[in-house]
Amino acid sequence: MTVIEAHDVRKTYRRRGKPAKAALDGLELVVEEGGVHGFLGPNGSGKTTTLRCLLGLARPDSGSLRLLGAEIPGHLPGVVGDVGVLLESPAFFPPFTGRLNLRLLSDAASLPRQRVDEVLDVVGLRDVADDRVKGYSLGMRQRLGIAAALLKRPRLLVLDEPSNGLDPAGMKEVRDLLRQLGDGQVTVFLSSHLLSEVQQICDDVAILARGRYIAGGAVADVLAAQSTGAVRVGVADAARAAEVLRSGGFTVTDDGNGLLVDHVADGALVTRALADHGHYVSWLMPETVDLEEAFLALTEGTGLGEERAS
C-alpha cells in the first residue's frame, strides 16, 4: 500500500514586486507503507512545500495528492487522525513537566491518558517524565515532540528536519528512535539535509531539485548508481605498478592513498595484471560512494544556491 502519492503537482509562489517562483514543478512521488523513508533536496528544492501541501497547510495549483489513500486536501479530515506530524522544533510549556505537556495535548484531542505513559516509554523518556521541560536537552525535547506526534497511534509519521540543531548524542537518540519506529507499525517519512544521518537510518530516499523528483529508491541502489566501479590497490612499488596498469588499459591515479583504478569490472583483473609483471597486491578495496557524494552528483547544476520558496 502507498502512504504518499504525488502526481504532476505544481505550486507557484507570487510575491508583490518579485517574479513568480515555482516551488513544485510537476512533482512525482510515491512512498510505500513501512520503514523509514528519506526526503532530500537542496534548500529551495520544494521539500517543505511538499509537506505543507500533503498536510493541507498549502494548496497546490494543480496535480493530485493522496495521503493514506485519501485525496488531499478534500478528504484530509478522514485520515488526519492516522498521521503524526512534527514540522518544526516542538513547542512545549517549559515550566511544565514532560508528562503534563503530553497530558494537555491528549486531553485536547480526547485521547486516553494511558496513552501518555505508552508514548513516554516508546521514546525513552519515562524516567524523566516528571522533570520540567526547561531542563531537557535538545535531544530530549525532540523525542518529546515525537512522543506528542505518536499520541494518536499514527500509521504515518511525518518529520521535517528531526535532527536539526542536535549534538551527536541527541542525533543518535533520535536516529535510534526513528529506526525503532520504522521497524514497527509506523511508516516514517522524514525530510532532512543531514545526509549521513539519512544514510544510517533510511530504507530508501527520494531526491528533489527545482521542485522535481530527480532520483530515488533503496539507499544501496542510489549509491550503486553513482559508483564509478573504482578500486584502491596497495602495492610496494606504486609508480611501476601504475605504469603496468596503464599499459593494460586501466585508468589509474596515484593520490598517495594507494592506486585508484577507475571502472573496474572485477578486482581480479587488476591483481592478475599486476602479478603477471611481478607486482603483488597487499590490499584491494572498492572505492565506496556515500550519500552526500551521490546527492551532490545528482543535484549538480540544479541551482543549489538559488533563493527560492521551499
C-alpha positions in Angstrom: 0.0 0.0 0.0 1.2 3.5 -0.8 1.0 6.1 2.1 2.0 9.1 0.0 1.4 9.8 -3.7 2.0 13.0 -5.7 1.4 13.2 -9.4 2.3 16.3 -11.6 2.0 18.6 -8.5 2.7 22.3 -9.2 2.9 25.2 -6.8 4.0 28.7 -7.6 4.5 31.5 -5.0 3.8 35.0 -6.1 5.1 37.9 -4.1 4.4 41.5 -4.6 7.2 43.2 -6.5 9.0 39.9 -7.2 8.8 37.4 -10.1 6.8 34.3 -9.5 8.8 31.3 -8.4 7.8 27.6 -8.9 8.3 25.7 -5.7 6.9 22.5 -7.2 7.2 21.8 -10.9 5.4 18.6 -11.9 6.4 16.7 -8.8 6.0 12.9 -8.9 6.4 11.0 -5.7 5.3 7.6 -4.3 6.1 6.3 -0.8 5.2 2.8 0.2 4.0 1.7 3.6 6.5 0.6 6.2 10.1 1.5 7.1 11.9 4.8 7.2 11.9 7.0 4.0 14.2 9.9 3.4 13.1 13.1 1.6 16.1 15.0 0.4 16.9 18.1 -1.6 18.9 21.3 -1.5 17.4 24.4 0.1 14.6 25.7 -2.2 14.0 22.3 -3.8 10.4 22.1 -2.6 10.6 19.7 0.4 8.8 21.9 2.8 6.2 23.0 0.3 5.5 19.3 -0.5 4.9 18.6 3.2 2.7 21.6 3.6 0.6 20.6 0.6 0.3 17.0 1.9 -0.9 18.2 5.3 -3.4 20.7 4.0 -1.3 23.7 5.1 -0.9 24.9 1.5 -2.9 24.2 -1.7 -1.2 23.2 -4.9 -2.0 25.0 -8.1 -2.6 21.7 -9.9 -1.9 18.0 -9.8 -3.1 15.3 -7.4 -2.0 14.3 -3.9 -3.0 11.3 -1.8 -2.3 10.6 1.8 -3.0 7.1 3.1 -5.1 6.6 0.0 -7.3 9.7 0.6 -7.3 12.6 -1.9 -5.8 15.8 -0.5 -7.0 18.3 0.5 -10.6 17.2 0.1 -10.5 14.1 2.2 -7.8 15.0 4.6 -10.2 15.0 7.7 -10.8 11.3 7.1 -7.2 10.4 7.5 -5.6 13.1 9.6 -6.1 11.1 12.7 -3.7 8.5 11.4 -0.9 11.0 10.7 1.5 12.2 13.3 3.4 15.4 12.4 6.5 17.3 13.6 7.2 20.1 11.1 9.3 22.4 13.3 11.0 22.4 16.6 8.4 21.2 19.1 6.8 23.9 21.3 6.0 23.0 24.9 5.4 24.8 28.2 9.0 24.9 29.7 7.8 25.2 33.4 5.6 22.1 33.0 6.8 18.5 33.1 7.1 16.4 30.0 4.2 14.3 31.3 1.9 17.3 31.9 2.7 18.7 28.5 1.6 15.4 26.9 -1.5 15.1 29.1 -2.6 18.6 28.0 -2.3 17.5 24.4 -4.0 14.2 24.9 -6.9 15.9 26.8 -7.3 18.4 23.9 -7.5 15.5 21.4 -9.8 13.5 23.7 -7.3 10.7 23.9 -7.0 8.3 26.8 -4.4 9.4 29.4 -2.8 6.0 29.5 -1.5 6.8 26.0 0.8 9.4 27.6 2.7 6.7 29.5 2.9 4.5 26.5 4.5 7.1 24.2 6.9 8.1 27.0 8.1 4.5 27.1 8.4 4.4 23.3 10.6 7.5 23.2 12.6 6.5 26.3 11.6 9.4 28.5 9.7 7.6 31.2 12.4 8.2 33.8 12.4 12.0 33.2 8.7 12.4 32.5 8.1 14.3 35.8 11.1 16.7 35.2 10.4 20.2 33.9 10.9 20.5 30.1 13.1 23.6 30.6 15.7 21.2 32.0 15.5 18.8 29.0 18.4 18.6 26.5 17.6 19.4 22.8 17.6 15.7 22.1 15.1 15.0 24.9 12.8 17.8 23.7 12.9 16.4 20.2 12.0 13.0 21.5 9.2 14.6 23.5 7.9 16.2 20.2 8.0 12.8 18.6 6.1 11.4 21.6 3.4 14.1 21.0 3.2 13.1 17.4 2.7 9.5 18.4 -0.2 10.1 20.8 -2.8 9.3 18.1 -1.2 6.0 17.3 -0.5 7.2 13.7 0.2 4.9 10.8 2.3 7.6 9.2 4.8 9.9 11.0 5.9 13.0 9.0 9.0 14.8 10.3 10.8 17.9 9.0 14.5 18.0 10.0 14.1 16.0 13.2 17.8 16.1 14.0 18.3 19.8 13.2 20.4 21.6 15.9 21.1 18.4 17.9 24.6 17.4 19.1 25.9 14.0 18.2 24.4 12.4 21.3 21.0 13.9 20.5 21.2 12.8 16.9 21.9 9.2 17.9 18.9 9.3 20.3 16.6 10.5 17.5 18.2 8.2 14.9 17.7 5.1 17.1 14.1 6.1 17.9 13.2 6.5 14.3 14.7 3.3 13.3 12.8 1.5 16.0 9.5 3.1 14.9 10.2 2.2 11.2 10.8 -1.4 12.2 7.4 -1.4 14.0 4.0 -0.4 12.9 4.7 3.2 11.9 5.8 4.4 8.5 8.3 7.3 9.0 8.7 9.9 6.3 11.4 12.5 7.1 12.8 15.5 5.4 16.5 16.2 6.2 19.7 17.8 5.0 21.9 15.6 7.2 22.8 13.1 4.6 25.0 10.9 6.9 22.1 10.5 9.3 19.7 9.6 6.4 22.1 7.0 5.1 22.3 5.4 8.5 18.5 5.1 9.2 16.6 5.2 5.9 15.5 2.3 3.8 15.0 4.4 0.7 15.2 8.0 -0.4 13.5 10.5 -2.7 15.7 13.3 -4.0 14.2 16.6 -5.2 15.7 19.5 -7.2 13.9 22.5 -8.5 10.6 21.1 -7.4 11.0 17.9 -9.3 11.8 14.3 -8.3 15.2 13.5 -9.9 16.2 10.2 -8.3 15.3 7.8 -5.6 14.9 4.2 -4.5 16.7 2.0 -1.9 19.7 3.8 -0.4 22.0 1.0 -1.6 20.7 1.3 -5.2 21.1 5.1 -5.2 24.7 4.7 -4.1 25.4 1.9 -6.6 24.1 4.0 -9.4 26.6 6.8 -8.6 29.6 4.4 -8.2 32.3 4.6 -10.8 33.3 1.0 -10.0 36.7 2.2 -8.8 39.1 0.2 -6.5 42.1 1.2 -4.4 45.1 -1.0 -4.6 48.1 -1.2 -2.2 51.4 -2.3 -3.8 55.1 -1.9 -2.8 56.2 0.0 -5.9 53.2 2.2 -6.7 54.9 4.1 -9.6 55.8 1.0 -11.6 52.6 -0.8 -10.8 50.7 2.2 -12.1 52.6 2.0 -15.4 51.8 -1.7 -15.7 48.1 -1.0 -15.2 48.0 2.0 -17.6 49.7 -0.1 -20.3 47.0 -2.7 -19.7 44.3 -0.1 -20.4 43.3 0.8 -16.9 42.8 4.4 -15.8 45.0 4.9 -12.7 45.6 7.8 -10.3 48.2 7.8 -7.5 47.0 10.1 -4.8 49.2 8.8 -2.0 46.4 6.5 -0.6 47.1 3.6 -2.8 46.4 3.4 -6.5 42.9 4.5 -7.6 41.8 2.4 -10.5 38.6 3.5 -12.2 35.9 1.5 -13.9 37.0 -2.0 -12.7 34.5 -4.7 -13.6 36.3 -7.4 -11.5 39.1 -6.7 -9.0 40.8 -10.0 -10.0 41.6 -8.4 -13.4 43.8 -5.8 -11.5 45.5 -8.3 -9.3 46.2 -10.6 -12.3 47.7 -7.8 -14.4 50.0 -6.8 -11.6 51.0 -10.3 -10.6 51.9 -11.1 -14.3 54.5 -8.3 -14.0 55.9 -9.2 -10.6 53.8 -6.8 -8.5 51.9 -8.3 -5.7 48.9 -6.6 -4.1 49.0 -6.1 -0.3 45.4 -4.9 -0.2 42.5 -4.0 -2.5 39.2 -2.4 -1.7 36.3 -1.0 -3.6 36.0 2.8 -3.6 32.6 3.4 -2.0 30.3 6.4 -2.5 28.4 7.9 0.4 25.0 9.5 0.2 26.5 13.0 0.3 28.6 12.3 -2.8 25.7 10.8 -4.6 23.4 13.7 -3.6 25.9 16.3 -4.9 26.4 14.4 -8.2 22.6 14.1 -8.7 21.8 17.8 -7.9 24.9 19.4 -9.5 23.7 22.1 -11.8 20.2 22.3 -10.4 20.6 25.8 -8.9 21.6 24.8 -5.3 22.4 28.4 -4.4 19.2 30.0 -5.7 16.9 31.6 -3.2 13.5 30.0 -3.6 10.4 29.2 -1.7 11.0 25.8 -0.1 
